[in-house]
Amino acid sequence: MINLNEQRFVPKWEHNRKDRLELESKFSNYTGNLDIVEFHIPYTRYEFVSKMLNEASSKQGKKILVSGGDSVNFDVFSFFWKTSHDPSCAMAELEKLINVLRECERVYDQIVFISTNHERRLYKVLEKAIAGKDQVEAIKPFIKTFNDFFKESKLKKVVFADSNFIQLGDSIISHMENNSAISGSTRRWLIQYFAPRVYTPFNVIYGLHTHCQGQDTIERVKVIETGCIAETMDYWRSGKMNGRGKMSSIGYASGYMKNGLSDLNRCNPVFCGWEGYI
Ligand SMILES: [Fe+2]
């Protein structure tokens, strides 16, 4: 007899599906608070991180923080380095990240760390410099990962997810990049993307990467753009080098769920400020 599950075509988006599902299963009935943040070290507005930590510590119940990607900028590994304002080197950014996560560990019960485009910039450099993806996959085991650095730094509450999205209870936290250049258009795209792909019902999507904030309810799903908690750079305003396009807002998102079900009235973007002049 053919096992259809085994025969099932595994498309590219399901990269690390097994690890992701295993991690998600630990949170499927989660009750408590949820904060979602995009740090962008070294451009982080730390006064707003303090505000987030203060607000979280004043809340009752369990608390999870999701670092939803772009935790560090790693501009030195990027084409954008030419126009970057980044004064730091990659290792300094990583050290700052570990310090920030250490502060977060004082407030949150668990920190879920998603690895996305900025965290993978080193691999992209290697892909271009060497031969391609297969060679980089072969090299990866010889390179320290973020998770290795977290363990060395004795961060006890950080769990690492090598995935562009993760589902906690009925909430998807996503760092997809498609349709992110126009504010708001990514929300409908996220519904269309996840509806045929995620089997476990979901009621909320927290969308990162757009650096904008706002929310819509589309096809019975509340979609929240989280913003990012950093100063806005010229080159990322449109995701293009010409720096035109949308204005960003600075902030994060916050939610609450009971037995894995979100209280939709308590899931919102938390606005900290508009981008300044660039
Ligand atoms: Fe970002």
py3Dmol code that shows the C-alpha trace and the ligand (Angstrom):
import py3Dmol

protein = """\
ATOM      1  CA  MET A   1       0.000   0.000   0.000  1.00  0.00           C
ATOM      2  CA  ILE A   2       1.331   3.430  -0.860  1.00  0.00           C
ATOM      3  CA  ASN A   3       1.602   5.785   2.076  1.00  0.00           C
ATOM      4  CA  LEU A   4       0.286   9.020   0.599  1.00  0.00           C
ATOM      5  CA  ASN A   5       1.840  11.085   3.370  1.00  0.00           C
ATOM      6  CA  GLU A   6       5.274   9.757   2.538  1.00  0.00           C
ATOM      7  CA  GLN A   7       4.723  10.252  -1.157  1.00  0.00           C
ATOM      8  CA  ARG A   8       3.473  13.759  -0.685  1.00  0.00           C
ATOM      9  CA  PHE A   9       5.418  16.373  -2.600  1.00  0.00           C
ATOM     10  CA  VAL A  10       7.238  18.611  -0.126  1.00  0.00           C
ATOM     11  CA  PRO A  11       7.452  22.101  -1.569  1.00  0.00           C
ATOM     12  CA  LYS A  12      10.150  24.586  -0.783  1.00  0.00           C
ATOM     13  CA  TRP A  13       8.122  26.574   1.727  1.00  0.00           C
ATOM     14  CA  GLU A  14       7.961  23.593   4.057  1.00  0.00           C
ATOM     15  CA  HIS A  15      11.676  23.854   4.800  1.00  0.00           C
ATOM     16  CA  ASN A  16      12.226  22.577   8.342  1.00  0.00           C
ATOM     17  CA  ARG A  17       8.557  21.652   8.676  1.00  0.00           C
ATOM     18  CA  LYS A  18       9.230  18.781  11.088  1.00  0.00           C
ATOM     19  CA  ASP A  19      11.243  20.945  13.515  1.00  0.00           C
ATOM     20  CA  ARG A  20       8.697  23.737  13.242  1.00  0.00           C
ATOM     21  CA  LEU A  21       5.732  21.458  14.010  1.00  0.00           C
ATOM     22  CA  GLU A  22       7.555  19.936  16.969  1.00  0.00           C
ATOM     23  CA  LEU A  23       8.218  23.381  18.414  1.00  0.00           C
ATOM     24  CA  GLU A  24       4.662  24.549  17.701  1.00  0.00           C
ATOM     25  CA  SER A  25       3.174  21.545  19.510  1.00  0.00           C
ATOM     26  CA  LYS A  26       4.625  22.852  22.788  1.00  0.00           C
ATOM     27  CA  PHE A  27       2.545  26.033  22.459  1.00  0.00           C
ATOM     28  CA  SER A  28      -0.679  24.713  20.953  1.00  0.00           C
ATOM     29  CA  ASN A  29      -2.655  25.250  24.183  1.00  0.00           C
ATOM     30  CA  TYR A  30      -0.760  28.266  25.394  1.00  0.00           C
ATOM     31  CA  THR A  31      -2.440  30.625  27.829  1.00  0.00           C
ATOM     32  CA  GLY A  32      -0.820  33.988  28.352  1.00  0.00           C
ATOM     33  CA  ASN A  33       0.664  37.058  26.773  1.00  0.00           C
ATOM     34  CA  LEU A  34       2.523  37.269  23.516  1.00  0.00           C
ATOM     35  CA  ASP A  35       4.761  40.104  22.291  1.00  0.00           C
ATOM     36  CA  ILE A  36       6.175  40.154  18.779  1.00  0.00           C
ATOM     37  CA  VAL A  37       9.155  42.337  17.952  1.00  0.00           C
ATOM     38  CA  GLU A  38      11.629  43.075  15.167  1.00  0.00           C
ATOM     39  CA  PHE A  39      14.805  44.538  16.728  1.00  0.00           C
ATOM     40  CA  HIS A  40      17.054  45.512  13.795  1.00  0.00           C
ATOM     41  CA  ILE A  41      20.138  45.914  15.967  1.00  0.00           C
ATOM     42  CA  PRO A  42      22.095  48.283  15.767  1.00  0.00           C
ATOM     43  CA  TYR A  43      19.298  50.683  14.725  1.00  0.00           C
ATOM     44  CA  THR A  44      17.046  49.632  17.625  1.00  0.00           C
ATOM     45  CA  ARG A  45      15.183  52.303  19.588  1.00  0.00           C
ATOM     46  CA  TYR A  46      16.117  50.919  22.975  1.00  0.00           C
ATOM     47  CA  GLU A  47      13.868  53.314  24.875  1.00  0.00           C
ATOM     48  CA  PHE A  48      10.907  51.565  23.245  1.00  0.00           C
ATOM     49  CA  VAL A  49      12.362  48.145  24.051  1.00  0.00           C
ATOM     50  CA  SER A  50      12.426  49.290  27.698  1.00  0.00           C
ATOM     51  CA  LYS A  51       8.802  50.382  27.353  1.00  0.00           C
ATOM     52  CA  MET A  52       7.888  46.956  25.960  1.00  0.00           C
ATOM     53  CA  LEU A  53       9.700  45.194  28.805  1.00  0.00           C
ATOM     54  CA  ASN A  54       8.075  47.434  31.432  1.00  0.00           C
ATOM     55  CA  GLU A  55       4.616  46.842  30.003  1.00  0.00           C
ATOM     56  CA  ALA A  56       5.188  43.090  29.788  1.00  0.00           C
ATOM     57  CA  SER A  57       6.449  42.885  33.360  1.00  0.00           C
ATOM     58  CA  SER A  58       3.318  44.651  34.607  1.00  0.00           C
ATOM     59  CA  LYS A  59       1.060  41.997  33.024  1.00  0.00           C
ATOM     60  CA  GLN A  60      -0.347  38.984  34.827  1.00  0.00           C
ATOM     61  CA  GLY A  61       0.259  35.453  33.630  1.00  0.00           C
ATOM     62  CA  LYS A  62       2.771  33.837  31.318  1.00  0.00           C
ATOM     63  CA  LYS A  63       4.687  35.839  28.751  1.00  0.00           C
ATOM     64  CA  ILE A  64       6.258  34.846  25.468  1.00  0.00           C
ATOM     65  CA  LEU A  65       8.368  37.105  23.286  1.00  0.00           C
ATOM     66  CA  VAL A  66       8.812  36.285  19.625  1.00  0.00           C
ATOM     67  CA  SER A  67      11.841  37.860  17.994  1.00  0.00           C
ATOM     68  CA  GLY A  68      10.238  37.621  14.582  1.00  0.00           C
ATOM     69  CA  GLY A  69      13.302  38.000  12.378  1.00  0.00           C
ATOM     70  CA  ASP A  70      15.669  40.831  11.411  1.00  0.00           C
ATOM     71  CA  SER A  71      17.014  40.805  14.942  1.00  0.00           C
ATOM     72  CA  VAL A  72      20.346  42.102  13.652  1.00  0.00           C
ATOM     73  CA  ASN A  73      21.021  43.983  10.451  1.00  0.00           C
ATOM     74  CA  PHE A  74      24.335  42.401   9.352  1.00  0.00           C
ATOM     75  CA  ASP A  75      24.676  45.109   6.717  1.00  0.00           C
ATOM     76  CA  VAL A  76      28.331  44.240   6.260  1.00  0.00           C
ATOM     77  CA  PHE A  77      27.176  40.971   4.629  1.00  0.00           C
ATOM     78  CA  SER A  78      24.891  42.817   2.244  1.00  0.00           C
ATOM     79  CA  PHE A  79      24.796  44.697  -0.992  1.00  0.00           C
ATOM     80  CA  PHE A  80      23.194  47.488   1.080  1.00  0.00           C
ATOM     81  CA  TRP A  81      26.494  48.014   2.898  1.00  0.00           C
ATOM     82  CA  LYS A  82      27.396  50.710   0.340  1.00  0.00           C
ATOM     83  CA  THR A  83      24.512  52.894   1.501  1.00  0.00           C
ATOM     84  CA  SER A  84      24.318  51.679   5.067  1.00  0.00           C
ATOM     85  CA  HIS A  85      24.704  53.973   8.065  1.00  0.00           C
ATOM     86  CA  ASP A  86      25.759  50.975  10.107  1.00  0.00           C
ATOM     87  CA  PRO A  87      28.852  51.835  12.141  1.00  0.00           C
ATOM     88  CA  SER A  88      29.220  48.404  13.719  1.00  0.00           C
ATOM     89  CA  CYS A  89      30.554  45.051  12.662  1.00  0.00           C
ATOM     90  CA  ALA A  90      28.591  41.836  12.646  1.00  0.00           C
ATOM     91  CA  MET A  91      30.085  40.460  15.855  1.00  0.00           C
ATOM     92  CA  ALA A  92      29.262  43.677  17.742  1.00  0.00           C
ATOM     93  CA  GLU A  93      25.649  43.370  16.586  1.00  0.00           C
ATOM     94  CA  LEU A  94      25.536  39.780  17.769  1.00  0.00           C
ATOM     95  CA  GLU A  95      26.912  40.776  21.188  1.00  0.00           C
ATOM     96  CA  LYS A  96      24.268  43.500  21.462  1.00  0.00           C
ATOM     97  CA  LEU A  97      21.592  40.983  20.517  1.00  0.00           C
ATOM     98  CA  ILE A  98      22.706  38.613  23.266  1.00  0.00           C
ATOM     99  CA  ASN A  99      22.613  41.469  25.799  1.00  0.00           C
ATOM    100  CA  VAL A 100      19.112  42.462  24.666  1.00  0.00           C
ATOM    101  CA  LEU A 101      17.889  38.855  24.871  1.00  0.00           C
ATOM    102  CA  ARG A 102      19.421  38.558  28.324  1.00  0.00           C
ATOM    103  CA  GLU A 103      17.349  41.564  29.428  1.00  0.00           C
ATOM    104  CA  CYS A 104      14.272  39.984  27.826  1.00  0.00           C
ATOM    105  CA  GLU A 105      14.897  36.756  29.746  1.00  0.00           C
ATOM    106  CA  ARG A 106      14.343  38.716  32.965  1.00  0.00           C
ATOM    107  CA  VAL A 107      10.750  39.443  31.908  1.00  0.00           C
ATOM    108  CA  TYR A 108       9.571  36.681  29.552  1.00  0.00           C
ATOM    109  CA  ASP A 109       9.083  32.995  30.322  1.00  0.00           C
ATOM    110  CA  GLN A 110      10.128  31.988  26.824  1.00  0.00           C
ATOM    111  CA  ILE A 111      11.659  33.720  23.800  1.00  0.00           C
ATOM    112  CA  VAL A 112      11.078  32.246  20.368  1.00  0.00           C
ATOM    113  CA  PHE A 113      13.740  33.398  17.933  1.00  0.00           C
ATOM    114  CA  ILE A 114      12.977  33.224  14.211  1.00  0.00           C
ATOM    115  CA  SER A 115      15.847  33.337  11.760  1.00  0.00           C
ATOM    116  CA  THR A 116      15.046  35.305   8.587  1.00  0.00           C
ATOM    117  CA  ASN A 117      16.622  37.318   5.783  1.00  0.00           C
ATOM    118  CA  HIS A 118      19.072  39.403   7.826  1.00  0.00           C
ATOM    119  CA  GLU A 119      20.220  36.462   9.941  1.00  0.00           C
ATOM    120  CA  ARG A 120      20.869  34.507   6.718  1.00  0.00           C
ATOM    121  CA  ARG A 121      22.888  37.229   5.013  1.00  0.00           C
ATOM    122  CA  LEU A 122      26.174  35.460   5.768  1.00  0.00           C
ATOM    123  CA  TYR A 123      24.954  32.399   3.870  1.00  0.00           C
ATOM    124  CA  LYS A 124      23.977  34.576   0.917  1.00  0.00           C
ATOM    125  CA  VAL A 125      27.472  36.054   0.810  1.00  0.00           C
ATOM    126  CA  LEU A 126      28.877  32.533   0.746  1.00  0.00           C
ATOM    127  CA  GLU A 127      26.479  31.457  -1.996  1.00  0.00           C
ATOM    128  CA  LYS A 128      27.704  34.239  -4.214  1.00  0.00           C
ATOM    129  CA  ALA A 129      31.357  33.880  -3.256  1.00  0.00           C
ATOM    130  CA  ILE A 130      31.560  30.102  -3.628  1.00  0.00           C
ATOM    131  CA  ALA A 131      29.328  28.191  -5.933  1.00  0.00           C
ATOM    132  CA  GLY A 132      25.770  27.949  -4.755  1.00  0.00           C
ATOM    133  CA  LYS A 133      23.240  26.699  -2.242  1.00  0.00           C
ATOM    134  CA  ASP A 134      24.372  23.071  -2.178  1.00  0.00           C
ATOM    135  CA  GLN A 135      27.927  24.050  -1.323  1.00  0.00           C
ATOM    136  CA  VAL A 136      26.724  26.404   1.419  1.00  0.00           C
ATOM    137  CA  GLU A 137      24.561  23.597   2.893  1.00  0.00           C
ATOM    138  CA  ALA A 138      27.728  21.473   3.024  1.00  0.00           C
ATOM    139  CA  ILE A 139      29.662  24.295   4.701  1.00  0.00           C
ATOM    140  CA  LYS A 140      26.958  25.193   7.260  1.00  0.00           C
ATOM    141  CA  PRO A 141      27.851  22.490   9.836  1.00  0.00           C
ATOM    142  CA  PHE A 142      31.309  24.077  10.102  1.00  0.00           C
ATOM    143  CA  ILE A 143      29.891  27.542  10.856  1.00  0.00           C
ATOM    144  CA  LYS A 144      28.512  28.666  14.198  1.00  0.00           C
ATOM    145  CA  THR A 145      24.789  29.308  14.197  1.00  0.00           C
ATOM    146  CA  PHE A 146      22.787  31.840  16.192  1.00  0.00           C
ATOM    147  CA  ASN A 147      21.666  28.927  18.331  1.00  0.00           C
ATOM    148  CA  ASP A 148      25.304  28.030  19.066  1.00  0.00           C
ATOM    149  CA  PHE A 149      25.967  31.598  20.215  1.00  0.00           C
ATOM    150  CA  PHE A 150      22.831  31.550  22.386  1.00  0.00           C
ATOM    151  CA  LYS A 151      23.933  28.322  24.068  1.00  0.00           C
ATOM    152  CA  GLU A 152      27.488  29.612  24.606  1.00  0.00           C
ATOM    153  CA  SER A 153      26.021  32.739  26.173  1.00  0.00           C
ATOM    154  CA  LYS A 154      23.916  30.550  28.475  1.00  0.00           C
ATOM    155  CA  LEU A 155      20.622  32.033  27.351  1.00  0.00           C
ATOM    156  CA  LYS A 156      18.196  29.565  28.884  1.00  0.00           C
ATOM    157  CA  LYS A 157      14.827  30.732  27.611  1.00  0.00           C
ATOM    158  CA  VAL A 158      15.587  31.278  23.932  1.00  0.00           C
ATOM    159  CA  VAL A 159      14.298  28.666  21.489  1.00  0.00           C
ATOM    160  CA  PHE A 160      15.572  28.880  17.942  1.00  0.00           C
ATOM    161  CA  ALA A 161      13.379  28.358  14.883  1.00  0.00           C
ATOM    162  CA  ASP A 162      14.946  28.232  11.439  1.00  0.00           C
ATOM    163  CA  SER A 163      11.735  29.158   9.674  1.00  0.00           C
ATOM    164  CA  ASN A 164      10.165  32.262   8.151  1.00  0.00           C
ATOM    165  CA  PHE A 165       7.045  31.670  10.193  1.00  0.00           C
ATOM    166  CA  ILE A 166       5.778  29.833  13.220  1.00  0.00           C
ATOM    167  CA  GLN A 167       2.303  29.105  14.586  1.00  0.00           C
ATOM    168  CA  LEU A 168       1.714  29.526  18.309  1.00  0.00           C
ATOM    169  CA  GLY A 169      -1.802  28.401  19.211  1.00  0.00           C
ATOM    170  CA  ASP A 170      -4.119  30.038  16.688  1.00  0.00           C
ATOM    171  CA  SER A 171      -1.599  32.759  15.798  1.00  0.00           C
ATOM    172  CA  ILE A 172       0.813  32.695  12.902  1.00  0.00           C
ATOM    173  CA  ILE A 173       3.864  34.898  13.244  1.00  0.00           C
ATOM    174  CA  SER A 174       5.204  35.438   9.762  1.00  0.00           C
ATOM    175  CA  HIS A 175       8.200  37.143   8.250  1.00  0.00           C
ATOM    176  CA  MET A 176       7.260  36.675   4.606  1.00  0.00           C
ATOM    177  CA  GLU A 177       8.645  39.278   2.241  1.00  0.00           C
ATOM    178  CA  ASN A 178       6.175  39.190  -0.660  1.00  0.00           C
ATOM    179  CA  ASN A 179       4.079  42.283  -1.333  1.00  0.00           C
ATOM    180  CA  SER A 180       5.737  44.131   1.511  1.00  0.00           C
ATOM    181  CA  ALA A 181       6.677  47.265  -0.445  1.00  0.00           C
ATOM    182  CA  ILE A 182       3.140  48.696  -0.359  1.00  0.00           C
ATOM    183  CA  SER A 183       1.708  49.259   3.061  1.00  0.00           C
ATOM    184  CA  GLY A 184      -1.362  47.112   3.715  1.00  0.00           C
ATOM    185  CA  SER A 185      -1.183  44.965   0.577  1.00  0.00           C
ATOM    186  CA  THR A 186       0.726  42.256   2.374  1.00  0.00           C
ATOM    187  CA  ARG A 187      -2.246  41.537   4.657  1.00  0.00           C
ATOM    188  CA  ARG A 188      -4.464  39.964   2.001  1.00  0.00           C
ATOM    189  CA  TRP A 189      -1.482  38.179   0.498  1.00  0.00           C
ATOM    190  CA  LEU A 190      -0.695  36.578   3.873  1.00  0.00           C
ATOM    191  CA  ILE A 191      -4.216  35.121   4.087  1.00  0.00           C
ATOM    192  CA  GLN A 192      -3.990  33.758   0.565  1.00  0.00           C
ATOM    193  CA  TYR A 193      -0.581  32.307   1.250  1.00  0.00           C
ATOM    194  CA  PHE A 194      -1.298  30.549   4.517  1.00  0.00           C
ATOM    195  CA  ALA A 195      -4.919  29.419   3.967  1.00  0.00           C
ATOM    196  CA  PRO A 196      -4.023  26.476   1.696  1.00  0.00           C
ATOM    197  CA  ARG A 197      -0.787  25.617   3.482  1.00  0.00           C
ATOM    198  CA  VAL A 198      -1.409  25.609   7.231  1.00  0.00           C
ATOM    199  CA  TYR A 199      -3.690  22.792   8.415  1.00  0.00           C
ATOM    200  CA  THR A 200      -4.209  23.956  11.987  1.00  0.00           C
ATOM    201  CA  PRO A 201      -6.906  26.634  12.123  1.00  0.00           C
ATOM    202  CA  PHE A 202      -5.610  30.143  12.689  1.00  0.00           C
ATOM    203  CA  ASN A 203      -7.388  33.340  13.719  1.00  0.00           C
ATOM    204  CA  VAL A 204      -4.536  35.829  13.811  1.00  0.00           C
ATOM    205  CA  ILE A 205      -1.528  36.524  11.604  1.00  0.00           C
ATOM    206  CA  TYR A 206       1.197  38.813  12.861  1.00  0.00           C
ATOM    207  CA  GLY A 207       3.081  40.013   9.776  1.00  0.00           C
ATOM    208  CA  LEU A 208       6.591  41.347  10.157  1.00  0.00           C
ATOM    209  CA  HIS A 209       9.064  42.687   7.577  1.00  0.00           C
ATOM    210  CA  THR A 210       6.905  45.592   6.362  1.00  0.00           C
ATOM    211  CA  HIS A 211       8.054  47.980   9.119  1.00  0.00           C
ATOM    212  CA  CYS A 212       4.523  49.398   9.071  1.00  0.00           C
ATOM    213  CA  GLN A 213       1.738  48.982  11.567  1.00  0.00           C
ATOM    214  CA  GLY A 214      -1.959  48.434  11.092  1.00  0.00           C
ATOM    215  CA  GLN A 215      -4.597  45.736  11.108  1.00  0.00           C
ATOM    216  CA  ASP A 216      -7.426  44.323   9.035  1.00  0.00           C
ATOM    217  CA  THR A 217      -9.858  41.477   9.447  1.00  0.00           C
ATOM    218  CA  ILE A 218      -9.902  39.522   6.214  1.00  0.00           C
ATOM    219  CA  GLU A 219     -11.841  36.276   5.729  1.00  0.00           C
ATOM    220  CA  ARG A 220     -12.305  35.839   9.484  1.00  0.00           C
ATOM    221  CA  VAL A 221      -8.615  36.290  10.235  1.00  0.00           C
ATOM    222  CA  LYS A 222      -7.196  39.286  12.028  1.00  0.00           C
ATOM    223  CA  VAL A 223      -3.994  40.360  10.283  1.00  0.00           C
ATOM    224  CA  ILE A 224      -1.686  42.638  12.227  1.00  0.00           C
ATOM    225  CA  GLU A 225       1.373  44.352  10.812  1.00  0.00           C
ATOM    226  CA  THR A 226       3.732  44.655  13.738  1.00  0.00           C
ATOM    227  CA  GLY A 227       6.115  47.426  12.638  1.00  0.00           C
ATOM    228  CA  CYS A 228       9.703  47.271  13.820  1.00  0.00           C
ATOM    229  CA  ILE A 229      11.253  48.793  16.895  1.00  0.00           C
ATOM    230  CA  ALA A 230      14.061  50.622  15.111  1.00  0.00           C
ATOM    231  CA  GLU A 231      14.927  53.873  13.428  1.00  0.00           C
ATOM    232  CA  THR A 232      14.029  53.912   9.755  1.00  0.00           C
ATOM    233  CA  MET A 233      16.835  53.713   7.225  1.00  0.00           C
ATOM    234  CA  ASP A 234      16.586  55.414   3.857  1.00  0.00           C
ATOM    235  CA  TYR A 235      17.275  52.236   1.907  1.00  0.00           C
ATOM    236  CA  TRP A 236      14.560  50.160   3.555  1.00  0.00           C
ATOM    237  CA  ARG A 237      11.656  52.562   3.105  1.00  0.00           C
ATOM    238  CA  SER A 238      10.579  50.794  -0.064  1.00  0.00           C
ATOM    239  CA  GLY A 239      12.801  47.741   0.080  1.00  0.00           C
ATOM    240  CA  LYS A 240      14.584  49.264  -2.901  1.00  0.00           C
ATOM    241  CA  MET A 241      17.765  51.245  -3.122  1.00  0.00           C
ATOM    242  CA  ASN A 242      15.988  54.383  -4.316  1.00  0.00           C
ATOM    243  CA  GLY A 243      14.358  54.799  -0.899  1.00  0.00           C
ATOM    244  CA  ARG A 244      10.952  55.966  -2.111  1.00  0.00           C
ATOM    245  CA  GLY A 245       7.673  54.663  -0.866  1.00  0.00           C
ATOM    246  CA  LYS A 246       5.870  54.128   2.377  1.00  0.00           C
ATOM    247  CA  MET A 247       6.567  55.767   5.717  1.00  0.00           C
ATOM    248  CA  SER A 248       7.234  53.369   8.554  1.00  0.00           C
ATOM    249  CA  SER A 249       5.955  53.322  12.086  1.00  0.00           C
ATOM    250  CA  ILE A 250       8.024  52.216  15.028  1.00  0.00           C
ATOM    251  CA  GLY A 251       6.634  49.673  17.465  1.00  0.00           C
ATOM    252  CA  TYR A 252       5.795  46.037  18.070  1.00  0.00           C
ATOM    253  CA  ALA A 253       2.665  43.919  18.550  1.00  0.00           C
ATOM    254  CA  SER A 254       1.057  42.393  21.570  1.00  0.00           C
ATOM    255  CA  GLY A 255      -1.538  39.670  22.035  1.00  0.00           C
ATOM    256  CA  TYR A 256      -3.210  37.407  24.525  1.00  0.00           C
ATOM    257  CA  MET A 257      -4.522  33.872  24.172  1.00  0.00           C
ATOM    258  CA  LYS A 258      -6.317  31.334  26.330  1.00  0.00           C
ATOM    259  CA  ASN A 259      -5.887  27.625  25.660  1.00  0.00           C
ATOM    260  CA  GLY A 260      -4.378  28.482  22.305  1.00  0.00           C
ATOM    261  CA  LEU A 261      -7.216  30.794  21.248  1.00  0.00           C
ATOM    262  CA  SER A 262      -6.544  34.488  20.822  1.00  0.00           C
ATOM    263  CA  ASP A 263      -8.607  37.154  22.516  1.00  0.00           C
ATOM    264  CA  LEU A 264      -9.038  39.263  19.385  1.00  0.00           C
ATOM    265  CA  ASN A 265      -9.735  42.393  21.420  1.00  0.00           C
ATOM    266  CA  ARG A 266      -6.341  42.077  23.048  1.00  0.00           C
ATOM    267  CA  CYS A 267      -4.266  41.443  19.908  1.00  0.00           C
ATOM    268  CA  ASN A 268      -3.025  44.720  18.471  1.00  0.00           C
ATOM    269  CA  PRO A 269      -0.053  46.621  17.131  1.00  0.00           C
ATOM    270  CA  VAL A 270       1.590  48.765  19.814  1.00  0.00           C
ATOM    271  CA  PHE A 271       2.524  52.099  18.327  1.00  0.00           C
ATOM    272  CA  CYS A 272       5.649  53.821  19.671  1.00  0.00           C
ATOM    273  CA  GLY A 273       6.316  56.508  17.064  1.00  0.00           C
ATOM    274  CA  TRP A 274       6.560  57.511  13.418  1.00  0.00           C
ATOM    275  CA  GLU A 275       9.789  57.393  11.499  1.00  0.00           C
ATOM    276  CA  GLY A 276      11.759  60.634  11.680  1.00  0.00           C
ATOM    277  CA  TYR A 277      13.281  62.581   8.816  1.00  0.00           C
ATOM    278  CA  ILE A 278      15.923  60.716   6.885  1.00  0.00           C
TER     279      ILE A 278
END
"""
ligand_1 = """\
1
LIG
Fe 12.985 44.257 8.887
"""
view = py3Dmol.view(width=600, height=400)
view.addModel(protein, "pdb")
view.setStyle({"model": 0}, {"cartoon": {"style": "trace"}})
view.addModel(ligand_1, "xyz")
view.setStyle({"model": 1}, {"stick": {}})
view.zoomTo()
view.show()
